Amino acid sequence: MKTDELISEIKRLRREKNAVIMAHYYQIGDIQDIADMVGDSLALAQYAAKTEADIIVLCGVHFMGETAKILSPQKKVLVPDIEAGCSLADSCPADEFERFVKAHPDHIVVSYVNTTAAVKAHTDIVVTSTNAKKIIDSLPLDAKIIFAPDRNLGNYINSVTGRSMLLWDGACHVHEQFSVEGLVELKKAHPKAKVLAHPECKNVVLMLADFVGSTQALLNYATNSQDTEFLVATESGIIHQMQKQNPNKVFIPVPPVDSTCGCNDCKYMRLNSLEKLYLCLKTEQPEILVDEALRVKAVKPIERMLELSK
């Protein structure tokens, strides 16, 4: 089926089934363009909590579908590809994390949204890169805090809040792989360009950045800035929105180490396609299911995040 036919069929099925298509900024441009809502992890969670659609199609990775189901258990939640996982979530197995939490019983447990429902069930507050600083700042200064699973984001939050949180040793395969040498070479070639970096990047990359922020914050900065050229150190899917909102500005992806191309793509995000989105809506599969007892535990730290993010 041709692209225009796929788009037409997706729109028809969405309308007939009262479905809403939600897409993360790291999805391919075609999926972002057809989605009802495009956003970062916080925005997707907020939207899932309030939508009146009967079906939620979450175009992102598995934990995002889980989060939508946890917040909207009465809805049918679908994902285009059930194999679209997350290296960061995989770096924090729930059984190991449970033992880690039990070994530090006097700590408040803060987990990044990039985790499984089982890890969220052992968490006091969930955060995203958008609200992590705000939420950590809201906790008592003398509080002992576990932060999981991203060590890079945790180190960054420690640096901007003056905390010394106990960090789980996990990382995102995309943000770990940015080439410092490649960034330095790009800065030489584009001396007026501003460097935008996600806090999941290693500290050496963040030190070279002009602005560090969540996916949404990077997009907002690029849109509001008077500068016209940017080097982007996060998953390259966001450049679609950056270019769409700022057609007269130039956005250059920072390359990963040992790459023959200039982009740093998430292999899991790229598993989704228009064809898979069409089949997902047509068959109403794959469906995300979460055990109710687990959901009840996992929803509490997410709801606390949403409340603290208002």
N, C-alpha and C positions, 0 to 999 in steps of 0.2 A: 504494500500500500504506500502511495506517495505521501510526502510530508503534508501537503494541503488536505489530502483525504483523511489522514490520521487526525489532524487538528479538527476537522469538521466532525468526525466521529466521536472524538473525545468531548467536544462541546455538546453534542447531542446526548451522549450517555450521562454526562454531568447534569444536564438539565432534567432528563427523564428520571434519574435516580436521586435527585436532590442531594448531589454530592458537592463537596468543596475540595478543591485541589490546593494544597499548601506546599510551597517549595522553599528550600533553603537557598541562600545566596550562592552556594557552591554547586548548584545544579547547572546543567548545560543551559545555554540561552533559550533554546526552544521550549524547554519545560518552564523556565522562569516566565517566559512571555505568555504562556497559556494559563498559568496559575491564577487562582483567585487572590492569593495572598503570598507574597515573597518576603522573607525576613530571616533574622538570625534566630538562634535557639530560644531566646527569651520571647521574642515576638511570636514565634510558632506556638510556644506553650500558652501564651496569653490568648491567642486566637482560638486554639483548640478548646480552651476552657469555656469559651462563650459562644461558639458557633451553634447555630440551630439546624445545620445540615444533618441528614440521616447517615451519610457516609463521609468519612474523612479520608482523603488520599494524601498520604504524607510522602512527598518526594524529597528524600534526604537519606538518612541512614537509620538503622534499626532502632537505636535508642530513642530517636525522635518519634518514631511510630509508637513505641512503648509509652513515652511521656504523654502523647495525645490520648492513648487508650486509658492510661491511669487517670487523667483529668476528665475524660468523657467516656465512662464505662458503658453508657447506654448507646453510644454510637458504634457503628461498624468502622473500624480503622484498617485501611489497606495500605500496602507499600508496593511499588512496582517490582522490586526485586528483594526477596527475603534475605539474599546473600549480601546485601549492602550493609556491612557491619561498620565497626569503628575501631581503629588500632588503639586509640586512647582508652575506650571502654574495655577493650580486650586486655589492656595492660593492668587491669584491676579486677582479678577474679574474686567473686563474692565470698567464697569460703576463706580465702587468704585475708581479705579485708575484714571479715568478721573477727578473725583471730587478732588482727592488728588493733581493732577498736577495743576488744575486750582486754587487751594488754595495756590499754591507756584509758581506764574507766573514768578518770577525772577530766577528760577532754570533751569539748564540744566538737561534734563531727560535721564538717562542712564538705560537701561533695559537689564537684562540677556536674553540670547536667549531662555531660558526655560519659555517662555510666549506665549500667544495666539497672533494671527495676530492683534486682536483688541487692545491689550495692546501695541504692537509694533507701531501701528498707532499713539499712543500718546507719542512716544519716539523720542528723538533726535539722540541717538546712541545706537545700540545694542552691547553687549559684550558677550564673552564666558569666561569661567574660564581660558582659555589659554591666552587671550589677554586683560583681564580686567585691570590689573595693567598698561600695556603699554598705553592703551587708556586713563585711568584716569590721568596718568602722562602727557599726551599730552595736557590736558586742563589747562587753566590758574589757577595759584595757588590760586587766590582769587575767583574762580568760585564757585557759590552755586550749589550743585549737588544733585539730587534725584537719589537714586539707588534702583532698584526693580528687582525681588521681594525677593531675598534671603538675609535674615538678617545676616546669618553666613558668606556668601561670602562677603557681604558688610562690615561687621566688620573686616574681614581679610584684605580686600583692604584698608580700613581706616588705619589699623595698619601698613601696609607696604608702604603706600604713605604719611602718615601724614595728611591725609584729615579728614574731619568730615562730610561726606556725610549724607544726610537725608535718612534713610533706611525705606523701606516698610517692614512690619512685616510678611514675608513669609518664608517657609522652605521646604526642601525636606524630605519626610518621611523616606527615606533610611538613609541619612546622619545624620538625627536627632537622630536615634535610636542606634547608636553605644554605646556599653557598656564600660564605662570607667573602671569599675572593671574587665571586661573581658579582656580589653587591658592590664591592669596592670598585671593580672595573666599570660597572654601570654608573656609579657616582662620578667617576672620572670622565666618562663619555657624556654625561648629562649633569653638569655641575650646578644647574639651577633647579634640578628636580628635587622634590621633597620625598623623603623616604617614609612610607607608611608601613607599620609592622603590627602584627597581632601579638598579644602577650604570651601566646603559646610558643613563640619563637625562642631560641636560645638567647641568653643574655647578651652575647657578643653581637648578635643581630640587633637587639633592642638598643644597644649603645650607639648604633649607627643611625637610628631612626630619628626623624624629626617629630613624628607623632606615633604613639602607641595606643591602640584601642581595639575594642571588639569589632567584629565585621561591620555592624551598623555604624559604629563610631568612625571607622575608617571611611565609609561611604559618605557620612555627613561631613567629615572634615574635607574630603576632596570636593564636595559640592559647594561648601561654604568658603573655601579658600580662594584667594585671588591668584594663587599660583596656577600654572597651566600644565605642568609636567610632574608626574609622580612615579616613583618606583614602589611597587606593591609587593610586600612580603607577607602574603597569606595565600590561601587556595585561590587559584586563578579565576574561578567562577565568578567571584565578586566583580571582576573587571567588566563583565557584561552590563551590570547595573551602573557601575561608575561611568562607563562610556555612554550608556543610554541616557543617563541624567546629565551628562556633561559632554555633549558631542564635540565641543571645541577644545577639549583638553586631551592630553596624551597620558596614557597609563601603560607602564611597562612592567611586566611581571619579573620579579627577582627569581633567577633560576635555582633549581636544586643542585646539589653536588653531583658530578658525573652525569650530566644531562646533555643530550644532543639537541634538545629543544629548549625554548626559553621559559616554558611554563612548569609550574609545580602543581600537579593535579592530584586530587584524592582518588585513588583507584576504586574506592567503595562508592563515592558519590557518582562516579562515572559509569557505574553499573546500570543506572536508571536511564531510560530512553523514552522517546515518544511512543514507540511501539509497545514497550512494556507497560507504559501508563495506560494506553488504550486497552490492552488485554486485561490489565488489572481492573479497570472499570467494567469491562464486559463480563468477566467471570466472577468478579468480586473476590478475587484471590491474588496474591497471598494476604491473609488476614492476620492482624496482630491480636493475640490473645494474652491476657495476663491473669494469673490465678487471683481470685478475689481476696484471699487472705493476704497475699503479697501486695496487691494493689492498695489495700487499706493502709498498710504500713508505709508504702512508697509515696502515697499521695500527700501525707502530712508534711514532709520537708519541702515538697514542691509548692504546696499551698502557702507555707510559711514564706517561701521565696517570693511568690506572687504578691503576698500582702506587704512584705518589706520593700517591694519594687514600686509600689504605687507612688 
